[in-house]
């Protein structure tokens, strides 16, 4: 955790009002250093360390994988496919820019769609149907991910990526982002990329 905090400090994450602290029997939590008023900003995360779609598209592995796809395959890709592949492929990459962040994410998640059937059957029938539908979506995304980027042993990392993304993604307005961005670095949406509800997603420490 110390390396992660130093990494955040390096890029300007301001922890003057809060601190990350290990709590007894509860893991790590964010603790206030002083009284916090209603509506007061707790901390700010610099845009350069937020995992957003423009950065995912500039990733070398993602870029090469998309380039090697057929036109028909490429036109089926949306932002969620790219986010999930990005997370899965770099999960254990020690040289990766976000490695300190990834190392501090849980390595195991308890999302209900991945529960054993003996536990799922204890849930209300309506909820079981929703989980079945979501598990179907996960399986379809996994199969498609293997078409885009045919790496071996992708299953477990993709499952981790799905869990990490859906427990941590937030909306990051590209309109606001581009207003503040240097005009030389303005991000333009690729014409082949399908629109998705996850286009404005972001993951940040």
N, C-alpha and C positions, 0 to 999 in steps of 0.2 A: 504493500500500500504506500510506503514511503516513496518508492520510485515513481508511482503513479502521481502522487501529489507534487513531486518535484517536476515531473513532466508537465503537469497542468500549470504550475508556477512559471515554467519556462515560456509558455505561450500566453501568459497573462490572465489565467483564471484567478479571480480575486476571492480569497477566503478570509478577508478581514472581519467579516461578520459571522462566519460559520467555520466549523472544522469537522473533518471526518474522523470519527472516533469509534473504536471497537467497544460494543456494549456487551455486558455480561449475558451469555446465553442467547444473544439476538443478532450476532454478526455486527457489521459496520452500519453506522447511522450518521446523519448530518445533525450536528449539535450547534445551537446558537451560542455565540461568544458573549452576546449582550441582548438586552430586550429588543425585540423586533416589532415594529409598528405595523398595523394593518396596511396592506398595499405596498409595503417597503420591499425593494428588490433585495433578495438574499445574496445572490451572486450572479455573475455574467460569464457565459462561455463564449470565447472568441469564435467567430465563424470559421476560421481556418482549421479548427480541430473538430468541427461537427461533421459527421459522415453524412453528406448530402448527395443527391443524384448527380450533380455536376462532377463531384470528386470520384464517384463510383465509375462514371463513364470515362474518366481519364486514367483509370487504373490499367496498367499494362496488360495484366492477364485478361481482364474483362474486355479490353479493347481488342486484343488479339483473337479472343474467342468469338466475339461478335463479327469481326472481320472475316473469319474463316467459315461463318455460317452461310448457307445458301440464302438467296433473297427471300424465298418463301418462308424459311425458318426465322430469319431476322425480323420480318414483318409481324411475327407473332409475339415478339418479346415486349414485355412492359417493364416498368421500373421495379416492381416487386421481384421479378425474376432476377434482375441485376443486383438489387440489394442483398437478396438471399445468397446468391453465388459469391458476391464480394465478401460477405461475412464468413461463409463456409470455407472458401479457398484460403483465407488469410487467418483462420482461427489460431493456428500454432506457428505462424510466421514471425520469428523473433526479430527479423530485420524490418518488419512492417512499421509504418509511421504510427499506427494506432495500437501497436502491440501491448503497450503498458495499459491501455484502456481495456483491450480484449482480455488480458490476463486477470483483470479484476472483476470481470463479469462471472456470474455463476457458471460452473461447468456442467451442472445438472439442473434441469428445470422440472417442475411438476405440472405442466399444462395438462388439463384433463383429456385432450385428444390423444395423448400418449399413455394414458393409464391402461393397465391390464383390464381385460373384460370383467374380471371378478370384482373390480372396483366400480367400473362404469355401470354395471347392472344395478348398483345401489342408488343410482341417481334417478330423478323423475324421468319418465318416458320421453317427454318433450325435449328435455335437455340431452338425452341420449341420441335423439334424432339429429339435433344440432351438431353434436360432436361427430356423429357419423358423416354428416355432410362436410364438416370442416376437415375431417381426416381424409375424405375423398379429394378435397382441394389440395391438401398437402401432398398426397400421393401423385396427383397430376403435375404439380409444380416440380416435384422431385424428378419425375420421368422427363419432363421438359428440360430441366436443368442439365441432365445428363446428355441431352441432345445438343445443347449449346456448348457445354464444356465437358467432354467425355473423360473425366478423371476417374480413376478407380477409388473405391472406398469412400464415396461421397455421402453415403446415406446418413451416418451418424453426425457428421459435420453439418449436413443440411438440416437435420433435425434440431441441432443446437442453434443454427442460424435462424430458423423459423421461430424458436422459443425466444431467443435474444431480441429479434426484431419486434415481435408482437408484444413483448413486455417493456420495450424501451423506446419505441419510435414516437416522435412527436411531430406536429406540423411545423414546418419551417417555410415561411412565405418567400418564394423566389422573387416575387415582385419587390418586397422590401430589401431582400438580399442584393438584388441587382441595382437598386437605387444607391446603395452604399459601396458597391463594388467598383473597382477601377475599370474604366471603360475598355482597357486593353484585355481584361480578363472576363468580360461579360460572357455568360454562358448562353449558348444557343441550343435549343432542343433539336436533337437529330430528327430528320424527317421520317426515318424508319421506325422510331420508337412509338409504340402504342400508348395512348393516354391511359392513365390509371389513377385510382384514388390515392395512390402512394407516391405520386410525383413530388409532392412537397414534404415528404417525410425526411426526418433527420434523426441521427443518433449522436448523442454527445455525452462526454463524461459528466 
